[in-house]
């Protein structure tokens, strides 16, 4: 993996990196703001060598994925473990963005814009036959110019939250993925439905007040969340098709995108 990355110019030089403030905590280490050759970047550090090797493999996948709604990988640095360098998303993750601003600042056109942004990123991943496995508002980041981009794609196979059954993000994971580990684009679509619910509830925790075991049991029996307050019925019906028990009854991201495009047209014509 190291050789492939270096051949293709993805190995960056630690000397050219200036690390700044700590801007987040990842599962394997801290995330810092920084500057690389004049560009503002985010740097995710992975200290454990075994994990670093696994991540290095996965970043070779990421180098091949480029889309306006995916957080762009700029390269990696091999120095005391692994540093993953990506574009800096100055407005942080979508959950915090919505929670801190709320209804008085963010209107429904913007909510729909974020929903479409994520959908376009996922449509692209689907076209590349890539399954995300950990799609959630906490893994969507907001750029300086308010574009939502999917993060952590391609890395989820080494992410223990996803590879270790006991740590699965239960509230976001489709029933067939929870029970039989059947992950697919259609299980990503289920997660996307939960993400829509998070967006239109301004960053609330899904299934409020329910325990993980309760969520597993009830969802299996057909229970689904109600529409968030003031959510347009057409958007809620999109959530509901994403949450079809039967994966093949759920739409793909391309179909969802067409539906959201039509919603956007209604809400903000032209
Ligand atoms: P993990 O997936 O290991 O939990 P994340 O990638 O979610 O770690 O990073 C943790 C936090 O760091 C995010 O919620 C976000 O606030 C911040 N962060 C991560 N990547 C970036 C980035 N490219 N730009 C800005 N902030 C980021």
Boltz pocket constraint, residues with backbone or C-beta under 6 A from the ligand:
constraints:
  - pocket:
      binder: B
      contacts: [[A, 23], [A, 24], [A, 25], [A, 26], [A, 27], [A, 28], [A, 29], [A, 31], [A, 42], [A, 44], [A, 71], [A, 86], [A, 87], [A, 88], [A, 89], [A, 90], [A, 92], [A, 93], [A, 138], [A, 139], [A, 141], [A, 151], [A, 152]]
      max_distance: 6.0
